[in-house]
């Protein structure tokens, strides 16, 4: 192969070579990512307040819409005693906010979709008033990081609450499936005993039937020889008893068929009930595993 053909072959192989594949993260059945693989990078940013551009910081909020992020931020600051007004941007005053001093009376915040990452980006500004940002201070950057941690943790806490409900639901479904399996087994056992009782009655009637047939044969032979009306009367009476026994035996045979049908039905329900129990058991194990993963995910947010 000449040099030119070798170059063409190499170029073609590079084109056809598969590129790196993105590894999909495992998710819960509710769609929550089960592992924390992010960093909370606080970056310098600006926020418009009453037509004034004030300098602050921004941070990402994952698996959360801008509106949800703002509500979580508001809840976090209210828990620290701040008074929050849902303006645009949100405005918080007062409280014992981590990292802030009395020299920082105002906190502004706004969230928007980050198109580059697909997450939400929240911008926070500490201010002296509506037109003046607070002086730069390392403590403020730490306060922003604390907000980033708490807001992202609040997202995952909500996911954990959802997953706890799912675990609770699967536990209930598993308990119901176990009860249904136990009921199916009990019904099969009960009909099995009913079938034994029917067969025992049939056995007694069959023995009685044989005895009566022997008695009929005896009286028939005697009557044939004697032609005595008394012998005929006893023969007739034995025949009547046999007719009743035959009727009772036919009744028990019908009962056997019905009980056998019920037992077959209940026996066939047992494998289905056990299959259902295994299914809900697997779902419960999966839900519990996902719950533990989400708790580890929460611990990873720092």
C-alpha positions in Angstrom: 0.0 0.0 0.0 1.5 3.4 -1.0 1.8 6.3 1.4 -1.3 8.1 0.0 -3.5 5.0 0.5 -2.2 4.6 4.0 -3.1 8.2 4.9 -6.6 7.7 3.5 -7.1 4.5 5.5 -5.9 6.2 8.7 -8.2 9.2 8.2 -11.1 6.9 7.6 -10.4 4.9 10.7 -10.3 8.1 12.8 -13.6 9.2 11.4 -15.3 5.9 12.2 -13.7 5.5 15.6 -16.4 5.9 18.3 -16.0 8.9 20.5 -16.2 8.9 24.3 -19.6 8.1 25.7 -21.2 10.0 28.5 -21.9 7.7 31.4 -25.6 8.1 32.5 -26.0 8.6 36.2 -28.2 6.2 38.1 -31.6 7.7 39.0 -34.4 6.9 41.4 -37.8 6.0 39.9 -38.8 9.6 40.6 -35.9 10.7 38.4 -33.6 11.9 41.1 -29.8 11.6 40.5 -28.4 9.3 43.2 -24.9 10.6 43.5 -23.5 14.1 44.1 -20.7 14.8 41.6 -20.9 18.6 41.6 -18.8 21.4 43.0 -20.3 24.6 44.4 -18.3 27.3 42.7 -19.2 30.8 43.8 -18.3 33.2 41.1 -18.3 37.0 41.0 -21.6 38.3 39.5 -23.8 41.4 39.3 -27.4 41.9 40.1 -29.7 44.8 39.1 -31.4 46.4 42.0 -33.6 49.5 41.3 -31.6 50.2 38.1 -28.3 49.9 40.1 -25.9 47.1 39.3 -24.5 45.7 42.5 -21.6 43.3 42.7 -22.1 39.9 44.5 -21.6 36.2 43.8 -23.5 33.5 42.0 -23.7 29.7 42.7 -25.4 26.7 41.0 -28.5 25.0 42.3 -28.8 21.5 40.8 -32.0 19.6 39.9 -34.1 22.6 40.6 -36.0 25.2 38.7 -35.3 29.0 39.3 -38.6 29.4 41.1 -38.0 26.4 43.3 -34.5 27.6 44.1 -35.8 31.0 45.2 -38.4 29.4 47.4 -35.8 27.3 49.1 -33.5 30.3 49.6 -36.4 32.2 51.1 -37.2 29.4 53.5 -33.6 29.1 54.5 -33.3 32.8 55.4 -36.6 32.9 57.2 -35.4 30.0 59.3 -32.5 32.3 60.3 -34.9 35.0 61.4 -34.8 37.2 58.3 -37.8 39.0 56.8 -38.0 38.2 53.1 -40.1 40.0 50.6 -40.8 38.4 47.2 -39.7 41.3 45.1 -37.6 41.1 42.0 -35.0 40.5 43.1 -36.0 39.0 46.5 -35.1 41.2 49.4 -34.1 39.9 52.9 -33.5 42.0 56.0 -32.6 41.3 59.6 -32.1 37.9 61.2 -29.0 36.1 62.3 -27.7 35.0 58.9 -24.5 33.0 59.0 -21.5 35.1 58.1 -23.3 38.5 58.1 -22.9 41.3 60.6 -24.9 44.3 61.4 -23.0 46.2 58.8 -24.8 44.3 56.1 -28.5 45.1 56.5 -29.7 43.9 53.1 -29.5 40.7 51.0 -30.8 40.5 47.5 -31.2 37.3 45.5 -32.4 36.2 42.1 -32.2 32.9 40.2 -32.2 32.1 36.5 -31.7 29.1 34.3 -28.0 28.4 33.4 -28.2 27.4 29.7 -24.6 26.2 29.6 -25.1 23.6 32.4 -28.8 23.1 32.4 -28.9 23.9 36.2 -30.1 27.0 38.0 -27.8 29.8 38.8 -28.5 32.0 41.8 -27.0 35.4 42.3 -26.7 36.9 45.8 -25.7 40.5 46.7 -25.0 41.8 50.2 -25.8 45.5 50.3 -25.8 48.5 52.6 -28.9 50.0 50.7 -30.6 49.7 47.4 -27.7 51.3 45.5 -24.6 50.3 47.5 -23.1 46.9 47.8 -21.4 45.9 51.0 -17.6 46.2 51.1 -15.7 43.2 50.1 -15.1 40.8 53.0 -14.0 37.1 53.0 -16.7 36.4 55.5 -19.3 37.3 52.9 -17.9 34.8 50.4 -18.2 32.2 53.2 -21.8 33.3 53.8 -22.5 32.8 50.1 -21.0 29.3 50.2 -23.1 28.4 53.2 -26.2 29.5 51.2 -25.2 27.4 48.3 -24.7 24.4 50.5 -28.0 24.9 52.3 -30.1 25.5 49.2 -28.7 22.5 47.4 -29.1 20.4 50.5 -32.7 21.5 50.7 -33.2 20.2 47.1 -31.9 16.8 48.1 -33.8 16.8 51.4 -37.0 17.1 49.3 -35.8 14.2 47.2 -35.2 12.1 50.3 -38.7 13.0 51.6 -40.1 11.7 48.3 -38.1 8.6 48.5 -39.1 7.9 52.0 -42.7 8.0 50.9 -41.9 5.6 48.1 -40.2 3.2 50.6 -43.2 3.5 52.8 -45.5 2.7 49.9 -43.4 -0.3 48.8 -43.3 -1.7 52.4 -47.1 -1.5 52.5 -47.4 -3.2 49.1 -45.0 -5.9 50.2 -47.0 -6.5 53.4 -50.2 -6.7 51.4 -48.6 -9.2 48.9 -47.4 -11.3 51.9 -51.0 -11.3 53.3 -52.4 -12.3 50.0 -49.9 -15.1 49.6 -50.8 -16.3 53.1 -54.5 -16.1 52.2 -54.1 -18.1 49.0 -52.1 -20.8 50.9 -54.8 -20.9 53.6 -57.6 -21.1 51.1 -55.8 -24.0 49.4 -55.3 -25.8 52.7 -58.9 -25.2 53.7 -60.3 -26.6 50.4 -57.8 -29.5 50.8 -59.4 -30.4 54.1 -62.9 -29.9 52.6 -61.8 -32.3 49.8 -60.7 -34.9 52.3 -64.0 -34.6 54.2 -65.9 -35.1 50.9 -63.8 -38.2 50.0 -64.3 -39.6 53.5 -68.1 -39.2 53.1 -67.9 -40.9 49.7 -65.9 -43.7 51.1 -68.5 -44.4 53.8 -71.4 -44.2 51.3 -69.5 -46.5 49.0 -69.1 -49.1 51.8 -72.8 -48.7 52.7 -73.7 -49.0 49.0 -71.8 -52.3 48.8 -73.4 -53.6 52.0 -76.9 -52.7 50.7 -76.2 -54.3 47.3 -75.2 -57.5 49.1 -78.4 -57.3 51.2 -80.5 -56.8 48.1 -78.9 -59.8 46.4 -79.7 -61.9 49.5 -83.4 -60.8 49.6 -83.7 -61.1 45.8 -82.4 -64.7 46.0 -84.7 -65.5 48.9 -87.8 -64.0 47.3 -87.1 -65.8 44.0 -87.2 -69.0 46.0 -90.1 -68.2 48.4 -92.2 -65.7 46.6 -93.1 -64.6 50.1 -94.5 -61.0 50.3 -92.5 -60.5 53.4 -89.3 -61.2 51.6 -90.4 -58.9 48.8 -91.1 -56.1 51.3 -87.6 -56.4 52.8 -86.1 -56.5 49.3 -88.0 -53.3 48.4 -86.9 -51.6 51.6 -83.3 -52.4 50.9 -83.6 -51.1 47.3 -85.1 -47.9 48.6 -82.2 -47.5 51.0 -79.8 -48.1 48.1 -81.5 -45.5 46.0 -81.1 -43.0 48.8 -77.4 -43.9 49.2 -76.8 -43.6 45.5 -78.4 -40.2 45.6 -76.2 -39.1 48.5 -73.2 -40.5 46.7 -74.0 -38.6 43.6 -74.4 -35.4 45.7 -71.0 -35.9 47.3 -69.4 -36.5 43.9 -70.8 -33.2 42.7 -69.4 -31.6 45.9 -66.0 -33.2 45.2 -66.0 -31.7 41.7 -66.8 -28.3 43.1 -64.3 -28.4 45.9 -61.6 -29.8 43.6 -62.3 -26.8 41.2 -61.9 -24.4 44.1 -58.7 -26.0 45.4 -57.2 -25.9 41.9 -58.1 -22.2 41.7 -56.5 -21.4 45.1 -53.4 -23.5 44.3 -52.9 -21.7 41.0 -53.2 -18.4 42.9 -50.3 -19.2 45.2 -47.5 -18.9 42.5 -49.0 -15.6 41.3 -49.1 -14.3 44.9 -45.5 -15.4 45.5 -44.5 -13.8 42.3 -46.2 -10.6 43.3 -44.5 -10.8 46.7 -41.1 -11.1 45.1 -41.8 -8.2 42.8 -42.8 -5.9 45.7 -39.9 -7.2 47.7 -37.5 -6.2 44.9 -39.2 -2.8 44.6 -38.8 -2.3 48.4 -35.1 -3.2 48.3 -34.5 -0.9 45.3 -36.4 2.0 47.0 -34.4 1.5 50.2 -31.2 1.3 48.3 -32.0 4.6 46.5 -33.0 6.2 49.8 -29.6 5.4 51.3 -27.9 6.7 48.1 -29.8 10.0 48.4 -28.7 10.3 52.1 -25.1 9.8 51.0 -25.7 12.3 48.3 -26.9 14.8 50.9 -23.7 14.2 53.0 -21.6 14.9 50.0 -22.9 18.5 49.6 -20.3 20.7 51.3 
